[in-house]
Amino acid sequence: MKNVKITLIKSLNGRHDKHIATAHSLGLRKINDTTIQPDNDATRGKIATICYLVSVEDAE
């Protein structure tokens, strides 16, 4: 199964509550936090919601 590496590149201060909750569900709390998640539809949906806050790369 493929994985994606997700990095929080912008602050969560002043963002919508749902966007903050989405970032927390991905394990992102502070700027430059990085997590590796499975590349599936649920994760892609979360990334799409907060795409302006994160950077996404393929993780092997």
C-alpha distance matrix in Angstrom:
0.0 3.8 6.7 10.3 13.5 16.2 19.9 22.9 25.6 28.3 30.2 29.8 33.6 35.2 32.0 31.8 31.1 28.1 26.5 27.2 25.6 22.5 22.3 23.0 20.3 17.8 19.7 21.8 25.5 27.2 27.2 24.9 22.7 19.1 16.0 12.3 10.5 7.2 7.6 9.1 12.8 14.3 13.2 14.3 17.5 18.3 17.9 20.2 22.7 23.2 22.4 25.8 25.1 21.8 20.3 16.7 15.0 11.7 10.6 9.5
3.8 0.0 3.8 7.0 10.3 13.2 16.8 20.0 22.4 25.2 27.4 27.3 31.1 32.8 29.7 29.7 29.4 26.5 24.5 25.3 24.2 20.9 20.3 21.5 19.2 16.2 18.1 19.7 23.5 24.9 24.5 22.0 20.2 16.5 13.8 10.1 8.8 6.2 5.6 8.5 12.1 13.6 11.8 12.3 15.9 16.5 15.4 17.7 20.5 20.6 19.4 22.7 22.1 18.7 16.9 13.1 11.2 7.9 7.4 7.0
6.7 3.8 0.0 3.8 6.8 9.7 13.2 16.4 19.0 21.9 23.9 23.8 27.6 29.5 26.6 26.8 26.4 23.8 21.7 22.1 21.2 18.0 17.0 18.1 16.2 12.9 14.6 16.0 19.8 21.1 20.8 18.4 16.4 12.8 10.0 6.4 5.5 4.4 4.9 8.5 11.9 12.6 9.9 10.9 14.5 14.3 13.0 15.9 18.3 17.9 17.0 20.1 19.0 15.5 13.9 10.5 9.0 6.4 5.3 6.6
10.3 7.0 3.8 0.0 3.8 6.3 9.9 13.1 15.4 18.3 20.5 20.7 24.5 26.4 23.5 24.1 24.0 21.6 19.1 19.6 19.3 15.9 14.6 16.3 14.9 11.3 13.1 13.7 17.4 18.4 17.7 15.3 13.8 10.3 8.3 5.6 5.5 6.2 5.7 9.3 12.0 12.3 9.0 9.4 12.9 12.3 10.3 13.3 15.7 14.8 13.6 16.5 15.5 11.9 10.1 6.7 5.7 4.6 4.9 8.1
13.5 10.3 6.8 3.8 0.0 3.8 6.7 10.3 12.5 15.7 17.9 18.6 22.3 24.5 22.0 23.1 23.1 21.3 18.4 18.3 18.5 15.6 13.4 15.0 14.4 10.6 11.5 11.4 14.9 15.4 14.4 11.8 10.4 6.8 5.8 4.5 6.6 8.9 9.3 12.7 15.0 14.7 11.0 11.7 14.7 13.2 10.9 14.2 16.1 14.4 13.2 15.5 13.8 10.0 8.2 5.7 5.1 5.9 5.4 9.0
16.2 13.2 9.7 6.3 3.8 0.0 3.8 6.8 9.4 12.3 14.3 14.8 18.6 20.7 18.2 19.4 19.6 17.9 14.8 14.8 15.3 12.5 10.0 12.1 12.1 8.4 9.4 8.5 11.9 12.4 11.5 9.5 8.3 5.6 5.4 6.2 7.5 10.5 10.7 13.3 14.8 13.9 10.1 10.7 13.0 10.9 8.4 11.8 13.2 11.0 10.2 12.2 10.1 6.6 5.8 4.7 6.6 8.8 9.1 12.8
19.9 16.8 13.2 9.9 6.7 3.8 0.0 3.8 6.1 9.3 11.4 12.7 16.2 18.7 16.7 18.6 19.0 18.1 14.7 14.1 15.5 13.3 10.0 12.1 13.2 9.9 9.8 7.6 10.2 9.6 8.0 5.9 5.7 4.4 6.6 8.9 10.9 14.2 14.5 17.0 18.2 17.1 13.4 13.8 15.6 13.0 10.5 13.6 14.3 11.3 10.6 11.4 8.6 5.5 5.1 6.6 8.6 11.5 11.8 15.4
22.9 20.0 16.4 13.1 10.3 6.8 3.8 0.0 3.8 5.9 7.7 8.9 12.4 14.9 13.2 15.4 16.0 15.6 12.1 11.2 13.3 11.7 8.2 10.5 12.5 9.9 9.7 6.4 7.9 7.1 5.3 5.2 5.6 6.7 9.0 11.9 13.3 16.6 16.9 18.9 19.5 17.9 14.5 14.9 15.8 12.8 10.6 13.3 13.1 9.5 9.7 9.5 6.0 4.5 6.5 9.1 11.9 15.0 15.5 19.1
25.6 22.4 19.0 15.4 12.5 9.4 6.1 3.8 0.0 3.8 7.0 9.5 12.3 14.7 13.5 16.3 17.6 17.6 13.9 13.3 16.0 14.6 11.3 13.8 16.1 13.7 13.5 10.0 10.7 8.8 5.5 5.8 8.2 9.4 12.3 15.0 16.6 19.7 19.6 21.7 22.1 20.8 17.4 17.2 18.1 15.4 12.8 14.7 14.6 10.8 10.2 8.7 5.8 5.3 6.6 10.1 12.8 16.4 17.3 21.0
28.3 25.2 21.9 18.3 15.7 12.3 9.3 5.9 3.8 0.0 3.8 6.6 8.9 11.0 10.3 13.4 15.1 15.7 12.1 11.5 14.7 13.9 11.0 13.6 16.3 14.6 14.5 10.8 10.5 8.7 6.0 8.2 10.3 12.3 14.9 17.8 18.9 22.0 21.9 23.5 23.3 21.7 18.8 18.5 18.6 15.7 13.6 15.0 14.0 10.2 10.4 8.0 5.0 7.0 9.5 13.0 16.1 19.7 20.7 24.4
30.2 27.4 23.9 20.5 17.9 14.3 11.4 7.7 7.0 3.8 0.0 3.8 5.5 8.3 8.4 11.8 13.0 14.4 11.2 9.7 13.2 13.4 10.5 12.3 15.6 14.7 14.1 10.3 8.9 7.1 5.9 9.4 10.7 13.5 15.9 19.2 20.2 23.5 23.7 25.1 24.8 22.7 20.0 20.3 19.9 16.7 15.3 16.8 15.1 11.5 12.7 10.5 7.4 9.8 12.7 16.0 19.1 22.4 23.1 26.8
29.8 27.3 23.8 20.7 18.6 14.8 12.7 8.9 9.5 6.6 3.8 0.0 3.8 6.3 5.6 8.6 9.3 10.9 8.2 6.2 9.8 10.6 8.4 9.9 13.2 13.2 12.8 9.5 7.9 7.8 8.2 11.6 11.8 14.4 16.1 19.2 19.6 22.8 23.2 24.0 23.4 20.9 18.6 19.2 18.3 14.8 14.4 15.7 13.3 10.2 12.5 10.9 8.0 10.6 14.1 16.9 20.3 23.3 23.9 27.6
33.6 31.1 27.6 24.5 22.3 18.6 16.2 12.4 12.3 8.9 5.5 3.8 0.0 3.8 5.6 8.9 9.9 12.5 10.5 8.6 12.2 13.7 11.9 12.9 16.3 16.7 16.1 13.0 10.6 10.1 10.6 14.3 14.9 17.8 19.7 22.9 23.4 26.6 26.9 27.7 26.9 24.3 22.3 22.8 21.6 18.2 17.9 18.9 16.2 13.3 15.6 13.5 11.1 14.1 17.5 20.5 23.8 27.0 27.7 31.3
35.2 32.8 29.5 26.4 24.5 20.7 18.7 14.9 14.7 11.0 8.3 6.3 3.8 0.0 3.8 6.8 8.7 11.5 10.2 9.2 12.7 14.3 13.4 14.8 17.8 18.5 18.5 15.7 13.7 13.6 13.9 17.5 18.1 20.7 22.3 25.3 25.3 28.2 28.2 28.5 27.3 24.8 23.1 23.3 21.6 18.6 18.5 18.8 15.7 13.5 15.9 13.6 12.1 15.6 19.1 22.1 25.7 28.8 29.8 33.5
32.0 29.7 26.6 23.5 22.0 18.2 16.7 13.2 13.5 10.3 8.4 5.6 5.6 3.8 0.0 3.8 6.4 8.3 6.5 6.6 10.0 11.1 10.6 12.6 15.1 15.8 16.5 13.8 12.7 13.3 13.6 16.8 17.0 19.0 20.2 22.8 22.5 25.1 24.9 25.0 23.6 21.1 19.7 19.7 17.8 15.0 15.1 15.1 12.0 10.0 12.7 11.0 9.8 13.2 16.9 19.4 23.1 26.1 27.3 31.0
31.8 29.7 26.8 24.1 23.1 19.4 18.6 15.4 16.3 13.4 11.8 8.6 8.9 6.8 3.8 0.0 3.8 5.4 5.3 6.4 8.7 10.0 10.9 12.6 14.4 15.8 17.0 15.0 14.4 15.8 16.5 19.5 19.1 20.8 21.2 23.5 22.6 24.8 24.6 24.1 22.3 19.7 18.8 18.9 16.5 13.9 14.9 14.5 10.9 10.1 13.4 12.5 11.8 14.9 18.6 20.6 24.4 27.0 28.3 31.8
31.1 29.4 26.4 24.0 23.1 19.6 19.0 16.0 17.6 15.1 13.0 9.3 9.9 8.7 6.4 3.8 0.0 3.8 5.5 5.1 6.2 8.6 10.0 10.6 12.3 14.5 15.4 14.1 13.2 15.4 16.9 19.8 18.7 20.4 20.5 22.8 21.7 24.0 24.3 23.6 21.9 18.9 18.3 19.1 16.6 13.8 15.4 15.7 12.1 11.5 15.2 15.0 13.6 16.2 19.9 21.5 25.1 27.5 28.3 31.7
28.1 26.5 23.8 21.6 21.3 17.9 18.1 15.6 17.6 15.7 14.4 10.9 12.5 11.5 8.3 5.4 3.8 0.0 3.8 5.4 5.0 6.1 8.7 9.8 10.4 12.5 14.3 13.6 13.7 16.3 17.6 20.0 18.6 19.6 19.1 20.9 19.3 21.2 21.2 20.3 18.3 15.3 15.1 15.9 13.1 10.5 12.7 12.8 9.1 9.5 13.3 13.9 13.0 15.0 18.6 19.6 23.2 25.2 26.2 29.5
26.5 24.5 21.7 19.1 18.4 14.8 14.7 12.1 13.9 12.1 11.2 8.2 10.5 10.2 6.5 5.3 5.5 3.8 0.0 3.8 5.4 5.0 6.3 8.6 9.8 10.8 12.6 11.1 11.6 13.6 14.4 16.7 15.7 16.7 16.6 18.6 17.4 19.6 19.4 19.0 17.5 14.8 13.7 14.1 11.9 8.9 10.1 10.5 7.0 6.2 9.9 10.4 9.2 11.3 14.9 16.3 20.0 22.3 23.4 26.9
27.2 25.3 22.1 19.6 18.3 14.8 14.1 11.2 13.3 11.5 9.7 6.2 8.6 9.2 6.6 6.4 5.1 5.4 3.8 0.0 3.8 5.4 5.2 6.2 8.6 10.0 10.7 9.0 8.5 10.9 12.4 15.0 13.7 15.3 15.5 18.0 17.4 20.0 20.5 20.5 19.5 16.5 15.0 16.2 14.5 11.0 12.1 13.4 10.3 8.7 12.3 12.3 10.0 11.9 15.6 17.2 20.7 23.0 23.6 27.0
25.6 24.2 21.2 19.3 18.5 15.3 15.5 13.3 16.0 14.7 13.2 9.8 12.2 12.7 10.0 8.7 6.2 5.0 5.4 3.8 0.0 3.8 5.5 5.0 6.1 8.7 9.8 9.6 9.7 12.9 15.0 17.0 15.0 16.0 15.3 17.4 16.2 18.5 19.4 18.9 17.9 14.4 13.6 15.3 13.4 10.0 12.2 13.8 10.8 10.2 13.9 14.8 12.8 13.9 17.3 18.1 21.4 23.2 23.5 26.7
22.5 20.9 18.0 15.9 15.6 12.5 13.3 11.7 14.6 13.9 13.4 10.6 13.7 14.3 11.1 10.0 8.6 6.1 5.0 5.4 3.8 0.0 3.8 5.4 5.1 6.5 8.9 8.8 10.3 13.3 14.6 16.0 14.0 14.3 13.3 14.9 13.3 15.4 15.8 15.4 14.3 11.2 10.0 11.6 9.9 6.3 8.5 10.3 7.8 7.5 10.9 12.6 10.9 11.4 14.5 14.9 18.1 19.8 20.4 23.6
22.3 20.3 17.0 14.6 13.4 10.0 10.0 8.2 11.3 11.0 10.5 8.4 11.9 13.4 10.6 10.9 10.0 8.7 6.3 5.2 5.5 3.8 0.0 3.8 5.4 5.2 6.5 5.2 6.9 9.6 10.9 12.3 10.3 11.0 10.6 12.9 12.3 15.1 15.8 16.3 16.0 13.1 10.9 12.4 11.8 8.0 8.6 11.2 9.3 7.4 10.3 11.5 8.8 8.9 12.1 13.0 16.2 18.2 18.5 21.9
23.0 21.5 18.1 16.3 15.0 12.1 12.1 10.5 13.8 13.6 12.3 9.9 12.9 14.8 12.6 12.6 10.6 9.8 8.6 6.2 5.0 5.4 3.8 0.0 3.8 5.3 4.9 5.1 5.9 9.6 12.0 13.4 10.7 11.7 10.9 13.4 12.8 15.8 17.3 17.7 17.7 14.4 12.6 14.9 14.3 10.5 11.8 14.6 12.6 11.1 14.0 15.2 12.3 12.3 15.1 15.8 18.6 20.3 19.9 23.0
20.3 19.2 16.2 14.9 14.4 12.1 13.2 12.5 16.1 16.3 15.6 13.2 16.3 17.8 15.1 14.4 12.3 10.4 9.8 8.6 6.1 5.1 5.4 3.8 0.0 3.8 5.4 7.4 9.4 12.9 15.1 15.8 12.8 12.7 10.8 12.3 10.8 13.2 14.8 14.7 14.7 11.2 9.8 12.7 12.1 8.7 10.8 13.7 12.1 11.6 14.4 16.4 14.0 13.4 15.9 15.7 18.2 19.2 18.8 21.7
17.8 16.2 12.9 11.3 10.6 8.4 9.9 9.9 13.7 14.6 14.7 13.2 16.7 18.5 15.8 15.8 14.5 12.5 10.8 10.0 8.7 6.5 5.2 5.3 3.8 0.0 3.8 5.7 8.9 11.8 13.3 13.2 10.2 9.4 7.3 8.8 7.7 10.6 12.2 12.9 13.5 10.6 8.1 10.9 11.3 7.9 8.8 12.3 11.7 10.6 12.5 14.7 12.3 10.8 12.7 12.2 14.5 15.6 15.2 18.1
19.7 18.1 14.6 13.1 11.5 9.4 9.8 9.7 13.5 14.5 14.1 12.8 16.1 18.5 16.5 17.0 15.4 14.3 12.6 10.7 9.8 8.9 6.5 4.9 5.4 3.8 0.0 3.8 6.5 9.5 11.6 11.6 8.1 8.0 6.5 9.1 9.3 12.8 14.9 16.1 17.2 14.3 11.7 14.5 15.0 11.6 12.1 15.6 14.8 13.1 15.0 16.5 13.4 12.0 13.8 13.9 15.8 17.1 16.0 18.9
21.8 19.7 16.0 13.7 11.4 8.5 7.6 6.4 10.0 10.8 10.3 9.5 13.0 15.7 13.8 15.0 14.1 13.6 11.1 9.0 9.6 8.8 5.2 5.1 7.4 5.7 3.8 0.0 3.8 6.2 8.0 8.5 5.6 6.8 7.2 10.5 11.3 14.9 16.4 17.8 18.6 16.0 13.1 15.0 15.5 11.8 11.5 14.8 13.8 11.2 13.0 13.8 10.4 9.4 11.6 12.6 15.1 17.1 16.6 19.8
25.5 23.5 19.8 17.4 14.9 11.9 10.2 7.9 10.7 10.5 8.9 7.9 10.6 13.7 12.7 14.4 13.2 13.7 11.6 8.5 9.7 10.3 6.9 5.9 9.4 8.9 6.5 3.8 0.0 3.8 7.0 8.9 6.6 9.3 10.4 14.0 15.0 18.6 20.2 21.5 22.0 19.2 16.5 18.4 18.4 14.7 14.6 17.5 15.8 13.0 15.2 15.2 11.5 11.6 14.1 15.8 18.3 20.6 20.0 23.2
27.2 24.9 21.1 18.4 15.4 12.4 9.6 7.1 8.8 8.7 7.1 7.8 10.1 13.6 13.3 15.8 15.4 16.3 13.6 10.9 12.9 13.3 9.6 9.6 12.9 11.8 9.5 6.2 3.8 0.0 3.8 6.3 5.6 9.2 11.5 15.3 17.0 20.7 22.0 23.7 24.3 21.9 18.9 20.3 20.7 17.0 16.2 18.9 17.6 14.2 15.7 15.0 11.2 11.3 13.5 15.8 18.2 20.9 20.4 23.7
27.2 24.5 20.8 17.7 14.4 11.5 8.0 5.3 5.5 6.0 5.9 8.2 10.6 13.9 13.6 16.5 16.9 17.6 14.4 12.4 15.0 14.6 10.9 12.0 15.1 13.3 11.6 8.0 7.0 3.8 0.0 3.8 5.5 8.8 11.9 15.4 17.4 21.0 21.8 23.8 24.5 22.5 19.2 20.0 20.7 17.3 15.7 18.1 17.3 13.6 14.3 13.1 9.4 9.4 11.1 14.0 16.3 19.4 19.4 22.8
24.9 22.0 18.4 15.3 11.8 9.5 5.9 5.2 5.8 8.2 9.4 11.6 14.3 17.5 16.8 19.5 19.8 20.0 16.7 15.0 17.0 16.0 12.3 13.4 15.8 13.2 11.6 8.5 8.9 6.3 3.8 0.0 3.8 6.2 9.8 13.1 15.6 19.2 20.1 22.6 23.8 22.2 18.6 19.4 20.7 17.6 15.6 18.4 18.3 14.8 14.7 14.1 10.7 9.3 9.7 12.1 13.7 16.6 16.3 19.5
22.7 20.2 16.4 13.8 10.4 8.3 5.7 5.6 8.2 10.3 10.7 11.8 14.9 18.1 17.0 19.1 18.7 18.6 15.7 13.7 15.0 14.0 10.3 10.7 12.8 10.2 8.1 5.6 6.6 5.6 5.5 3.8 0.0 3.8 6.8 10.5 12.9 16.7 18.1 20.5 21.8 19.9 16.5 17.9 19.2 16.0 14.5 17.8 17.5 14.4 14.9 15.1 11.5 9.8 10.6 12.1 13.7 16.0 15.1 18.3
19.1 16.5 12.8 10.3 6.8 5.6 4.4 6.7 9.4 12.3 13.5 14.4 17.8 20.7 19.0 20.8 20.4 19.6 16.7 15.3 16.0 14.3 11.0 11.7 12.7 9.4 8.0 6.8 9.3 9.2 8.8 6.2 3.8 0.0 3.8 7.0 9.9 13.5 14.9 17.6 19.4 17.9 14.3 15.7 17.7 14.8 13.1 16.7 17.1 14.4 14.4 15.4 12.3 9.5 9.3 9.7 10.6 12.5 11.4 14.5
16.0 13.8 10.0 8.3 5.8 5.4 6.6 9.0 12.3 14.9 15.9 16.1 19.7 22.3 20.2 21.2 20.5 19.1 16.6 15.5 15.3 13.3 10.6 10.9 10.8 7.3 6.5 7.2 10.4 11.5 11.9 9.8 6.8 3.8 0.0 3.8 6.4 10.1 12.1 14.7 16.8 15.2 11.7 13.8 15.8 13.2 12.1 15.9 16.5 14.5 14.8 16.6 13.8 10.9 10.8 10.0 10.7 11.6 10.0 12.9
12.3 10.1 6.4 5.6 4.5 6.2 8.9 11.9 15.0 17.8 19.2 19.2 22.9 25.3 22.8 23.5 22.8 20.9 18.6 18.0 17.4 14.9 12.9 13.4 12.3 8.8 9.1 10.5 14.0 15.3 15.4 13.1 10.5 7.0 3.8 0.0 3.8 7.0 9.2 12.1 14.8 13.8 10.5 12.5 15.2 13.4 12.3 15.9 17.3 15.9 15.7 18.1 16.0 12.7 11.9 9.8 9.5 9.2 7.2 9.8
10.5 8.8 5.5 5.5 6.6 7.5 10.9 13.3 16.6 18.9 20.2 19.6 23.4 25.3 22.5 22.6 21.7 19.3 17.4 17.4 16.2 13.3 12.3 12.8 10.8 7.7 9.3 11.3 15.0 17.0 17.4 15.6 12.9 9.9 6.4 3.8 0.0 3.8 6.4 8.7 11.3 10.2 7.2 9.8 12.4 10.9 10.6 14.1 15.5 14.9 15.0 18.0 16.3 13.2 12.9 10.4 10.7 10.0 8.8 11.1
7.2 6.2 4.4 6.2 8.9 10.5 14.2 16.6 19.7 22.0 23.5 22.8 26.6 28.2 25.1 24.8 24.0 21.2 19.6 20.0 18.5 15.4 15.1 15.8 13.2 10.6 12.8 14.9 18.6 20.7 21.0 19.2 16.7 13.5 10.1 7.0 3.8 0.0 3.8 5.9 9.3 9.1 7.0 9.2 12.1 11.9 11.8 14.7 16.6 16.8 16.6 20.0 18.9 15.8 15.2 12.1 11.9 10.2 9.4 10.8
7.6 5.6 4.9 5.7 9.3 10.7 14.5 16.9 19.6 21.9 23.7 23.2 26.9 28.2 24.9 24.6 24.3 21.2 19.4 20.5 19.4 15.8 15.8 17.3 14.8 12.2 14.9 16.4 20.2 22.0 21.8 20.1 18.1 14.9 12.1 9.2 6.4 3.8 0.0 3.8 7.1 8.3 6.3 6.9 10.3 11.0 10.4 12.6 15.2 15.7 15.0 18.6 18.1 15.1 14.2 10.8 10.6 8.8 9.5 11.1
9.1 8.5 8.5 9.3 12.7 13.3 17.0 18.9 21.7 23.5 25.1 24.0 27.7 28.5 25.0 24.1 23.6 20.3 19.0 20.5 18.9 15.4 16.3 17.7 14.7 12.9 16.1 17.8 21.5 23.7 23.8 22.6 20.5 17.6 14.7 12.1 8.7 5.9 3.8 0.0 3.8 5.6 5.5 6.2 8.7 10.2 10.7 12.3 14.5 15.9 15.7 19.5 19.3 16.9 16.6 13.5 13.9 12.5 13.3 14.8
12.8 12.1 11.9 12.0 15.0 14.8 18.2 19.5 22.1 23.3 24.8 23.4 26.9 27.3 23.6 22.3 21.9 18.3 17.5 19.5 17.9 14.3 16.0 17.7 14.7 13.5 17.2 18.6 22.0 24.3 24.5 23.8 21.8 19.4 16.8 14.8 11.3 9.3 7.1 3.8 0.0 3.8 5.5 5.0 6.1 8.7 9.8 10.3 12.4 14.6 14.6 18.4 18.8 16.9 17.2 14.5 15.7 14.9 16.3 18.2
14.3 13.6 12.6 12.3 14.7 13.9 17.1 17.9 20.8 21.7 22.7 20.9 24.3 24.8 21.1 19.7 18.9 15.3 14.8 16.5 14.4 11.2 13.1 14.4 11.2 10.6 14.3 16.0 19.2 21.9 22.5 22.2 19.9 17.9 15.2 13.8 10.2 9.1 8.3 5.6 3.8 0.0 3.8 5.5 5.2 6.4 8.8 10.0 10.9 13.0 13.9 17.6 17.4 15.9 16.9 14.7 16.4 16.1 17.0 19.2
13.2 11.8 9.9 9.0 11.0 10.1 13.4 14.5 17.4 18.8 20.0 18.6 22.3 23.1 19.7 18.8 18.3 15.1 13.7 15.0 13.6 10.0 10.9 12.6 9.8 8.1 11.7 13.1 16.5 18.9 19.2 18.6 16.5 14.3 11.7 10.5 7.2 7.0 6.3 5.5 5.5 3.8 0.0 3.8 5.4 5.1 6.2 8.6 10.0 11.0 11.6 15.2 14.7 12.6 13.4 11.2 13.0 13.0 13.8 16.4
14.3 12.3 10.9 9.4 11.7 10.7 13.8 14.9 17.2 18.5 20.3 19.2 22.8 23.3 19.7 18.9 19.1 15.9 14.1 16.2 15.3 11.6 12.4 14.9 12.7 10.9 14.5 15.0 18.4 20.3 20.0 19.4 17.9 15.7 13.8 12.5 9.8 9.2 6.9 6.2 5.0 5.5 3.8 0.0 3.8 5.4 5.0 6.1 8.7 10.1 9.7 13.5 13.9 12.0 12.4 10.1 12.0 12.3 14.2 16.9
17.5 15.9 14.5 12.9 14.7 13.0 15.6 15.8 18.1 18.6 19.9 18.3 21.6 21.6 17.8 16.5 16.6 13.1 11.9 14.5 13.4 9.9 11.8 14.3 12.1 11.3 15.0 15.5 18.4 20.7 20.7 20.7 19.2 17.7 15.8 15.2 12.4 12.1 10.3 8.7 6.1 5.2 5.4 3.8 0.0 3.8 5.4 5.1 6.4 9.0 9.6 13.2 13.8 12.9 14.3 12.8 15.3 16.0 17.8 20.6
18.3 16.5 14.3 12.3 13.2 10.9 13.0 12.8 15.4 15.7 16.7 14.8 18.2 18.6 15.0 13.9 13.8 10.5 8.9 11.0 10.0 6.3 8.0 10.5 8.7 7.9 11.6 11.8 14.7 17.0 17.3 17.6 16.0 14.8 13.2 13.4 10.9 11.9 11.0 10.2 8.7 6.4 5.1 5.4 3.8 0.0 3.8 5.4 5.2 6.6 8.3 11.6 11.3 10.5 12.5 11.7 14.7 15.8 17.2 20.3
17.9 15.4 13.0 10.3 10.9 8.4 10.5 10.6 12.8 13.6 15.3 14.4 17.9 18.5 15.1 14.9 15.4 12.7 10.1 12.1 12.2 8.5 8.6 11.8 10.8 8.8 12.1 11.5 14.6 16.2 15.7 15.6 14.5 13.1 12.1 12.3 10.6 11.8 10.4 10.7 9.8 8.8 6.2 5.0 5.4 3.8 0.0 3.8 5.4 5.4 5.4 9.0 9.0 7.5 9.0 8.2 11.4 13.2 15.0 18.3
20.2 17.7 15.9 13.3 14.2 11.8 13.6 13.3 14.7 15.0 16.8 15.7 18.9 18.8 15.1 14.5 15.7 12.8 10.5 13.4 13.8 10.3 11.2 14.6 13.7 12.3 15.6 14.8 17.5 18.9 18.1 18.4 17.8 16.7 15.9 15.9 14.1 14.7 12.6 12.3 10.3 10.0 8.6 6.1 5.1 5.4 3.8 0.0 3.8 5.6 5.0 8.5 10.0 9.5 11.0 10.5 13.7 15.5 17.8 21.1
22.7 20.5 18.3 15.7 16.1 13.2 14.3 13.1 14.6 14.0 15.1 13.3 16.2 15.7 12.0 10.9 12.1 9.1 7.0 10.3 10.8 7.8 9.3 12.6 12.1 11.7 14.8 13.8 15.8 17.6 17.3 18.3 17.5 17.1 16.5 17.3 15.5 16.6 15.2 14.5 12.4 10.9 10.0 8.7 6.4 5.2 5.4 3.8 0.0 3.8 5.8 8.3 9.2 10.0 12.6 12.9 16.4 18.4 20.3 23.7
23.2 20.6 17.9 14.8 14.4 11.0 11.3 9.5 10.8 10.2 11.5 10.2 13.3 13.5 10.0 10.1 11.5 9.5 6.2 8.7 10.2 7.5 7.4 11.1 11.6 10.6 13.1 11.2 13.0 14.2 13.6 14.8 14.4 14.4 14.5 15.9 14.9 16.8 15.7 15.9 14.6 13.0 11.0 10.1 9.0 6.6 5.4 5.6 3.8 0.0 3.8 5.5 5.5 6.7 9.8 11.0 14.8 17.3 19.1 22.7
22.4 19.4 17.0 13.6 13.2 10.2 10.6 9.7 10.2 10.4 12.7 12.5 15.6 15.9 12.7 13.4 15.2 13.3 9.9 12.3 13.9 10.9 10.3 14.0 14.4 12.5 15.0 13.0 15.2 15.7 14.3 14.7 14.9 14.4 14.8 15.7 15.0 16.6 15.0 15.7 14.6 13.9 11.6 9.7 9.6 8.3 5.4 5.0 5.8 3.8 0.0 3.8 5.4 5.5 7.5 8.7 12.4 15.2 17.5 21.1
25.8 22.7 20.1 16.5 15.5 12.2 11.4 9.5 8.7 8.0 10.5 10.9 13.5 13.6 11.0 12.5 15.0 13.9 10.4 12.3 14.8 12.6 11.5 15.2 16.4 14.7 16.5 13.8 15.2 15.0 13.1 14.1 15.1 15.4 16.6 18.1 18.0 20.0 18.6 19.5 18.4 17.6 15.2 13.5 13.2 11.6 9.0 8.5 8.3 5.5 3.8 0.0 3.8 5.9 8.3 10.8 14.4 17.7 19.9 23.7
25.1 22.1 19.0 15.5 13.8 10.1 8.6 6.0 5.8 5.0 7.4 8.0 11.1 12.1 9.8 11.8 13.6 13.0 9.2 10.0 12.8 10.9 8.8 12.3 14.0 12.3 13.4 10.4 11.5 11.2 9.4 10.7 11.5 12.3 13.8 16.0 16.3 18.9 18.1 19.3 18.8 17.4 14.7 13.9 13.8 11.3 9.0 10.0 9.2 5.5 5.4 3.8 0.0 3.8 7.2 10.2 13.8 17.1 18.7 22.5
21.8 18.7 15.5 11.9 10.0 6.6 5.5 4.5 5.3 7.0 9.8 10.6 14.1 15.6 13.2 14.9 16.2 15.0 11.3 11.9 13.9 11.4 8.9 12.3 13.4 10.8 12.0 9.4 11.6 11.3 9.4 9.3 9.8 9.5 10.9 12.7 13.2 15.8 15.1 16.9 16.9 15.9 12.6 12.0 12.9 10.5 7.5 9.5 10.0 6.7 5.5 5.9 3.8 0.0 3.8 6.5 10.1 13.4 15.0 18.7
20.3 16.9 13.9 10.1 8.2 5.8 5.1 6.5 6.6 9.5 12.7 14.1 17.5 19.1 16.9 18.6 19.9 18.6 14.9 15.6 17.3 14.5 12.1 15.1 15.9 12.7 13.8 11.6 14.1 13.5 11.1 9.7 10.6 9.3 10.8 11.9 12.9 15.2 14.2 16.6 17.2 16.9 13.4 12.4 14.3 12.5 9.0 11.0 12.6 9.8 7.5 8.3 7.2 3.8 0.0 3.8 6.9 10.5 12.4 16.1
16.7 13.1 10.5 6.7 5.7 4.7 6.6 9.1 10.1 13.0 16.0 16.9 20.5 22.1 19.4 20.6 21.5 19.6 16.3 17.2 18.1 14.9 13.0 15.8 15.7 12.2 13.9 12.6 15.8 15.8 14.0 12.1 12.1 9.7 10.0 9.8 10.4 12.1 10.8 13.5 14.5 14.7 11.2 10.1 12.8 11.7 8.2 10.5 12.9 11.0 8.7 10.8 10.2 6.5 3.8 0.0 3.8 7.0 9.3 12.9
15.0 11.2 9.0 5.7 5.1 6.6 8.6 11.9 12.8 16.1 19.1 20.3 23.8 25.7 23.1 24.4 25.1 23.2 20.0 20.7 21.4 18.1 16.2 18.6 18.2 14.5 15.8 15.1 18.3 18.2 16.3 13.7 13.7 10.6 10.7 9.5 10.7 11.9 10.6 13.9 15.7 16.4 13.0 12.0 15.3 14.7 11.4 13.7 16.4 14.8 12.4 14.4 13.8 10.1 6.9 3.8 0.0 3.8 6.3 9.8
11.7 7.9 6.4 4.6 5.9 8.8 11.5 15.0 16.4 19.7 22.4 23.3 27.0 28.8 26.1 27.0 27.5 25.2 22.3 23.0 23.2 19.8 18.2 20.3 19.2 15.6 17.1 17.1 20.6 20.9 19.4 16.6 16.0 12.5 11.6 9.2 10.0 10.2 8.8 12.5 14.9 16.1 13.0 12.3 16.0 15.8 13.2 15.5 18.4 17.3 15.2 17.7 17.1 13.4 10.5 7.0 3.8 0.0 3.8 6.6
10.6 7.4 5.3 4.9 5.4 9.1 11.8 15.5 17.3 20.7 23.1 23.9 27.7 29.8 27.3 28.3 28.3 26.2 23.4 23.6 23.5 20.4 18.5 19.9 18.8 15.2 16.0 16.6 20.0 20.4 19.4 16.3 15.1 11.4 10.0 7.2 8.8 9.4 9.5 13.3 16.3 17.0 13.8 14.2 17.8 17.2 15.0 17.8 20.3 19.1 17.5 19.9 18.7 15.0 12.4 9.3 6.3 3.8 0.0 3.8
9.5 7.0 6.6 8.1 9.0 12.8 15.4 19.1 21.0 24.4 26.8 27.6 31.3 33.5 31.0 31.8 31.7 29.5 26.9 27.0 26.7 23.6 21.9 23.0 21.7 18.1 18.9 19.8 23.2 23.7 22.8 19.5 18.3 14.5 12.9 9.8 11.1 10.8 11.1 14.8 18.2 19.2 16.4 16.9 20.6 20.3 18.3 21.1 23.7 22.7 21.1 23.7 22.5 18.7 16.1 12.9 9.8 6.6 3.8 0.0
